[in-house]
Amino acid sequence: MLQSVEKRPQRQVLTDDALQQQGFAPEQALLPDDLRNFDGYRLLQEYFAFPARFQFISLSQLAPFLRRCDNAMAFDIIILLDKADSALESVVDHSHLALHCTPVINLFPKTAERLKVSDSQHEYHLVVDNIRPLDYEVHSVQRLFATVEGKREEQVFRPFWSTFSGDQGDYGAYFSLRREQRTLSEQAQRYGTRTGLYRFRSLSVAGG
């Protein structure tokens, strides 16, 4: 319900669909979409990664009411509940609400630093920027390729756990990923706000 703040307040009762919880529609996804997976898996991943992104609502049907309240400097939004909850009343106040907000994440593509592969090592620490290694966290690897000294062609590595119906036999070069928790310094544990994860990549090569 809407109510203008003035001597003779005007009121308008909105329909039930005016108040909508946001964050569940596919077009509102924060993580990259994967058409191979059920969308519910993405919702679970986003819920455990950043549950606050589901604490957003939208309110529609305001325009007709605002046109009738030209002289009002403010109006109240009254949300009626079907039952009282004293525990909710004691923990929720105006500081928990904010207007014109939307959940976002800072996810973007970037080329990582080059690695030198040797026969004596099967796993390599993936670093995005050697100068600022703590400024980036790896979400996923979209493409991995290698160059051989003296050759102009690139050797493409494919994800080990992916399926490729067009492969003709053994493709020869694959990679897999392993994620490990970052070890925080005492200062980071005391003052830091980001736990952070390092992402490792393990290369498995067969058949040259």
C-alpha positions in Angstrom: 0.0 0.0 0.0 1.1 3.5 -0.8 0.4 6.6 1.4 1.4 10.2 0.7 2.9 12.2 3.6 0.7 15.3 3.8 -2.3 16.8 5.7 -4.8 14.8 3.7 -2.9 11.7 2.7 -3.8 9.8 -0.3 -3.7 6.0 -0.4 -3.5 3.3 -3.0 -3.6 -0.4 -2.5 -1.4 -2.2 -5.1 -2.0 -5.7 -6.5 -0.1 -8.6 -5.2 2.2 -8.8 -8.3 3.5 -5.2 -7.7 6.1 -6.6 -5.2 8.5 -9.0 -6.8 11.6 -10.8 -5.5 14.5 -10.5 -7.9 17.5 -12.6 -8.8 15.9 -15.9 -10.0 15.4 -15.1 -13.7 18.0 -16.4 -16.2 18.6 -12.8 -17.5 19.5 -11.8 -13.9 22.3 -14.3 -13.6 25.6 -13.0 -12.2 27.8 -15.9 -13.2 28.3 -16.9 -16.8 25.5 -19.0 -18.2 26.2 -22.6 -19.3 23.5 -24.0 -21.5 24.7 -27.5 -20.8 23.6 -27.3 -17.2 20.3 -27.0 -15.4 19.8 -23.4 -14.4 19.0 -24.4 -10.8 22.7 -25.4 -10.3 23.7 -21.9 -11.1 21.2 -20.5 -8.6 22.6 -22.8 -5.9 26.2 -21.7 -6.7 25.2 -18.0 -6.6 23.3 -18.5 -3.3 26.3 -20.1 -1.5 28.8 -17.7 -3.1 26.9 -14.4 -2.4 23.5 -15.0 -0.8 22.9 -11.3 -0.4 22.2 -11.0 -4.1 18.7 -12.6 -3.4 17.8 -9.9 -0.9 16.5 -7.6 -3.7 12.9 -6.7 -4.5 11.2 -4.5 -7.1 8.1 -2.5 -6.7 5.9 -1.5 -9.7 2.6 0.3 -10.3 3.9 3.6 -8.6 3.4 5.9 -11.6 -0.5 6.4 -11.3 -0.2 7.1 -7.5 2.7 9.6 -8.0 0.8 11.6 -10.6 -2.0 12.1 -8.1 0.4 13.3 -5.4 2.0 16.3 -7.1 2.0 18.3 -3.8 3.4 15.6 -1.6 7.1 15.8 -0.7 7.3 12.1 0.3 5.2 9.0 0.5 5.3 5.8 2.6 5.4 2.2 1.3 3.5 0.0 3.6 4.0 -3.8 3.1 1.3 -5.8 4.8 2.3 -9.2 6.2 -0.1 -12.1 6.8 1.1 -12.5 10.4 3.1 -10.7 13.0 6.8 -11.7 13.7 8.3 -10.1 16.8 11.7 -11.5 16.0 11.7 -9.8 12.6 10.6 -6.5 14.1 13.6 -6.4 16.4 16.2 -6.9 13.7 14.9 -5.0 10.7 14.8 -1.2 10.5 15.3 1.5 7.8 19.1 0.9 7.7 18.4 -2.5 6.0 16.7 -0.9 3.0 18.2 1.1 0.1 16.7 2.4 -3.1 17.9 2.0 -6.7 20.3 -0.9 -5.9 21.3 -3.9 -8.0 23.7 -6.8 -7.3 26.9 -6.9 -9.4 30.1 -8.8 -9.5 33.5 -7.7 -11.0 33.9 -10.6 -13.5 35.7 -9.9 -16.8 38.0 -11.7 -19.2 41.8 -11.3 -18.9 44.8 -13.1 -20.3 47.0 -14.7 -17.6 50.7 -14.6 -17.4 52.7 -17.1 -19.5 54.0 -20.3 -18.0 57.1 -22.4 -18.9 56.1 -26.0 -19.0 58.7 -28.7 -18.1 58.7 -32.5 -18.1 59.4 -32.6 -14.4 56.3 -30.7 -13.3 52.6 -31.5 -13.9 50.9 -28.7 -12.1 51.3 -24.9 -12.4 50.2 -22.0 -10.3 48.0 -19.8 -12.5 48.8 -16.1 -12.0 46.9 -13.4 -13.7 49.4 -10.5 -13.1 52.9 -11.0 -11.7 53.1 -7.4 -10.5 49.7 -7.4 -8.7 49.0 -11.1 -8.0 46.5 -10.4 -5.2 44.4 -8.1 -7.2 42.8 -10.9 -9.3 41.0 -14.2 -8.6 40.5 -16.7 -11.3 36.9 -17.8 -12.0 37.4 -20.1 -15.0 39.8 -20.8 -17.9 38.2 -20.2 -21.2 41.1 -21.0 -23.5 44.6 -22.5 -23.0 47.3 -22.8 -25.7 51.0 -23.4 -25.9 53.8 -22.3 -28.2 56.9 -24.4 -29.0 60.2 -22.7 -29.7 60.9 -22.8 -33.4 57.3 -23.5 -34.4 54.7 -21.0 -35.5 51.6 -23.1 -34.8 49.9 -23.0 -31.5 49.1 -26.2 -29.5 45.5 -25.9 -28.2 44.7 -27.6 -24.8 41.1 -28.7 -24.3 39.3 -29.1 -20.9 39.9 -32.7 -19.8 36.3 -33.2 -18.5 34.6 -31.8 -21.6 33.1 -33.8 -24.4 34.0 -33.3 -28.0 31.8 -35.3 -30.4 33.9 -34.0 -33.4 37.2 -35.4 -32.1 38.9 -37.9 -34.4 40.5 -40.3 -31.8 42.9 -39.0 -29.2 43.1 -35.2 -29.5 46.4 -35.2 -27.5 46.5 -32.2 -25.2 44.2 -31.5 -22.3 44.1 -29.5 -19.1 42.3 -29.7 -15.8 41.8 -27.3 -12.9 42.2 -27.5 -9.2 41.3 -24.7 -6.8 43.1 -24.3 -3.4 42.4 -22.0 -0.5 44.8 -19.1 -0.2 47.0 -19.0 2.9 46.4 -15.6 4.5 49.1 -13.6 6.4 48.4 -12.5 10.0 47.9 -8.9 8.8 45.4 -10.0 6.1 43.5 -12.1 8.6 43.2 -9.1 11.0 42.4 -6.4 8.5 41.5 -8.0 5.2 38.0 -8.3 3.9 38.7 -10.8 1.0 39.6 -14.4 1.7 40.6 -15.1 -1.9 41.2 -18.3 -3.8 44.2 -19.3 -5.9 43.4 -21.3 -9.0 45.8 -24.0 -10.2 45.8 -25.6 -13.6 47.2 -29.1 -14.2 48.2 -29.9 -17.7 48.0 -33.5 -19.1 49.5 -34.1 -22.5 49.4 -37.3 -24.5 50.4 -38.3 -28.0 52.6 -35.3 -28.6 
